[in-house]
Amino acid sequence: MKRSDLTGSRWIVTGATSGIGRALAIELARAGAAVLASGRRVERLESLRSEIAASGGQCDVLPGDIAAKKTRQSLVEWVGSRWQELDGLVNCAGVGAMGRFDQATPDRLRQIFEVNFFAAVELTRVCLPLLCRGRLPIIVNIGSVLGHCAVPLKSEYCASKFALHGFSDALRAELLAAGIDVLLVSPSTTDSEFFDSALEDQTAKNWKGTRAMSPERVAKKTIAAIRGGRREVILSIGGKLLVWADRFFPSLVSRLLARFAQ
Ligand SMILES: NC(=O)c1ccc[n+]([C@@H]2O[C@H](COP(=O)([O-])OP(=O)(O)OC[C@H]3O[C@@H](n4cnc5c(N)ncnc54)[C@H](OP(=O)(O)O)[C@@H]3O)[C@@H](O)[C@H]2O)c1
């Protein structure tokens, strides 16, 4: 469904304390939406709220660990008591780790899946009744190009984003009749705090490189996809090329990627 006007729409944005989530909260508020922003760092949420309020926008904040059921429940209860309905849910909170799978602990895998997959899925589950009552409702899952083409040294992260990709596709079909859209956004490397906040980096690589997209640009492209009623967007040309090459020349791409495995 197209959404030319976001004025007055009501949104939950997770992972709003930095990077893509923060930029999305600002961009949504700029478009006239009301935002309930979440993340663990309270002072970051307060500064987001002040920044949005200073430019005339509406932002409320609710801090907490999104992997905890009680945080997700608080978000739903907040929306239920204030708005009664929800028009958009952005599952953006995410975490990564860099290093070989055979040198990683089971805990690393669990932590990544708890935030990137289970939290997004379970928040979606409890938000569905609110979204059913919303106006042109949409679930926006922030995936990754690595949820289309997996790379070495980020095995758990890739797996979590593939899982989110699969969930998004299945849910989109299930929710079509209810009129709830599901948009999967797949950014490439983004100039955020993501690599500094990684659970672990056992490599000596410069992951951010020099071509990272700004979170603001990711947010603008995401809003354009929301407005345009898109079902899936891969944001960078490099990302599109990688996914295309992997689809049509999988053996070649595997051999090339293996060079980066050390
Ligand atoms: N950066 C990239 O290169 C890139 C590329 C493709 C996709 N993505 C995806 O984009 C999304 C946003 O990442 P980013 O690049 O903006 O990184 P970021 O700046 O590190 O932001 C990550 C956000 O997730 C939140 N978060 C992490 N663990 C959380 C937890 N347990 N509970 C609540 N919030 C939690 C963080 O907030 P607190 O620490 O305050 O809790 C922060 O707001 C992620 O899903 C990521 O996988 C990133």
The ligand as an SDF file (V2000), in Angstrom:
LIG
                    3D

 48 52  0  0  0  0  0  0  0  0999 V2000
   25.8530   -0.7850   10.3890 N   0  0  0  0  0  0  0  0  0  0  0  0
   25.7900   -1.6010    9.3650 C   0  0  0  0  0  0  0  0  0  0  0  0
   26.7660   -1.7560    8.6070 O   0  0  0  0  0  0  0  0  0  0  0  0
   24.5040   -2.3630    9.0840 C   0  0  0  0  0  0  0  0  0  0  0  0
   24.3610   -2.9520    7.8240 C   0  0  0  0  0  0  0  0  0  0  0  0
   23.1990   -3.6640    7.5570 C   0  0  0  0  0  0  0  0  0  0  0  0
   22.2160   -3.7620    8.5210 C   0  0  0  0  0  0  0  0  0  0  0  0
   22.3790   -3.1850    9.7420 N   0  0  0  0  0  0  0  0  0  0  0  0
   21.3220   -3.3600   10.7430 C   0  0  0  0  0  0  0  0  0  0  0  0
   20.7900   -2.0860   11.0580 O   0  0  0  0  0  0  0  0  0  0  0  0
   20.2380   -2.1310   12.3720 C   0  0  0  0  0  0  0  0  0  0  0  0
   20.7150   -0.9050   13.1300 C   0  0  0  0  0  0  0  0  0  0  0  0
   22.1110   -0.9760   13.2860 O   0  0  0  0  0  0  0  0  0  0  0  0
   23.0380    0.3260   13.2370 P   0  0  0  0  0  0  0  0  0  0  0  0
   23.9340    0.1830   12.0820 O   0  0  0  0  0  0  0  0  0  0  0  0
   22.2200    1.5320   13.3720 O   0  0  0  0  0  0  0  0  0  0  0  0
   23.9300    0.0590   14.5280 O   0  0  0  0  0  0  0  0  0  0  0  0
   24.0010    0.8120   15.9390 P   0  0  0  0  0  0  0  0  0  0  0  0
   24.3010    2.2500   15.7660 O   0  0  0  0  0  0  0  0  0  0  0  0
   24.9350   -0.0120   16.7620 O   0  0  0  0  0  0  0  0  0  0  0  0
   22.5210    0.6720   16.4920 O   0  0  0  0  0  0  0  0  0  0  0  0
   22.0600   -0.5160   17.0590 C   0  0  0  0  0  0  0  0  0  0  0  0
   20.8370   -0.2000   17.8910 C   0  0  0  0  0  0  0  0  0  0  0  0
   20.3350   -1.4260   18.4320 O   0  0  0  0  0  0  0  0  0  0  0  0
   20.1110   -1.2380   19.8010 C   0  0  0  0  0  0  0  0  0  0  0  0
   20.2590   -2.4890   20.5440 N   0  0  0  0  0  0  0  0  0  0  0  0
   21.2570   -3.3910   20.4530 C   0  0  0  0  0  0  0  0  0  0  0  0
   21.0660   -4.3810   21.3470 N   0  0  0  0  0  0  0  0  0  0  0  0
   19.9150   -4.0710   22.0110 C   0  0  0  0  0  0  0  0  0  0  0  0
   19.1910   -4.6910   23.0670 C   0  0  0  0  0  0  0  0  0  0  0  0
   19.5880   -5.8440   23.6300 N   0  0  0  0  0  0  0  0  0  0  0  0
   18.0530   -4.0840   23.5130 N   0  0  0  0  0  0  0  0  0  0  0  0
   17.6380   -2.9280   22.9650 C   0  0  0  0  0  0  0  0  0  0  0  0
   18.2790   -2.2960   21.9520 N   0  0  0  0  0  0  0  0  0  0  0  0
   19.4050   -2.8720   21.4940 C   0  0  0  0  0  0  0  0  0  0  0  0
   21.1320   -0.2090   20.2510 C   0  0  0  0  0  0  0  0  0  0  0  0
   20.6800    0.4750   21.4040 O   0  0  0  0  0  0  0  0  0  0  0  0
   21.2860    0.3300   22.8860 P   0  0  0  0  0  0  0  0  0  0  0  0
   22.7270   -0.0900   22.7720 O   0  0  0  0  0  0  0  0  0  0  0  0
   21.0950    1.6840   23.4830 O   0  0  0  0  0  0  0  0  0  0  0  0
   20.4300   -0.7040   23.5290 O   0  0  0  0  0  0  0  0  0  0  0  0
   21.1380    0.7310   19.0500 C   0  0  0  0  0  0  0  0  0  0  0  0
   20.1250    1.6720   19.1820 O   0  0  0  0  0  0  0  0  0  0  0  0
   20.6700   -3.4620   12.9750 C   0  0  0  0  0  0  0  0  0  0  0  0
   19.5890   -4.3670   12.9290 O   0  0  0  0  0  0  0  0  0  0  0  0
   21.7800   -3.9100   12.0630 C   0  0  0  0  0  0  0  0  0  0  0  0
   21.8940   -5.3190   12.0320 O   0  0  0  0  0  0  0  0  0  0  0  0
   23.5010   -2.4770   10.0420 C   0  0  0  0  0  0  0  0  0  0  0  0
  1  2  1  0
  2  3  2  0
  2  4  1  0
  4  5  1  0
  4 48  2  0
  5  6  2  0
  6  7  1  0
  7  8  2  0
  8  9  1  0
  8 48  1  0
  9 10  1  0
  9 46  1  0
 10 11  1  0
 11 12  1  0
 11 44  1  0
 12 13  1  0
 13 14  1  0
 14 15  2  0
 14 16  1  0
 14 17  1  0
 17 18  1  0
 18 19  2  0
 18 20  1  0
 18 21  1  0
 21 22  1  0
 22 23  1  0
 23 24  1  0
 23 42  1  0
 24 25  1  0
 25 26  1  0
 25 36  1  0
 26 27  1  0
 26 35  1  0
 27 28  2  0
 28 29  1  0
 29 30  1  0
 29 35  2  0
 30 31  1  0
 30 32  2  0
 32 33  1  0
 33 34  2  0
 34 35  1  0
 36 37  1  0
 36 42  1  0
 37 38  1  0
 38 39  2  0
 38 40  1  0
 38 41  1  0
 42 43  1  0
 44 45  1  0
 44 46  1  0
 46 47  1  0
M  CHG  2   8   1  16  -1
M  END
$$$$
